[in-house]
Amino acid sequence: MEKLNDYNDLDHLGLGSRWTVRNRVKSGTFPEPDCYVGDSPRWKDSTVRAWVESLPKQRPAA
């Protein structure tokens, strides 16, 4: 069974606080949750990984 990430997990992954993630979802720059546990949104590992991989690659500073 695939891990479901909550806001705390996303924050620990460096993807932003609860408020940052919520605002990104609202603005369409972060995926909608895959499901909810009670009122708490959850994202599958595969969803988070696909989103991270879709981000533009940053070049190292010269």
Secondary structure, DSSP 8 states (H G I E B T S, - for coil): ---EE-HHHHHHTTS--HHHHHHHHHHTSS---SEEETTEEEEEHHHHHHHHHHS-------
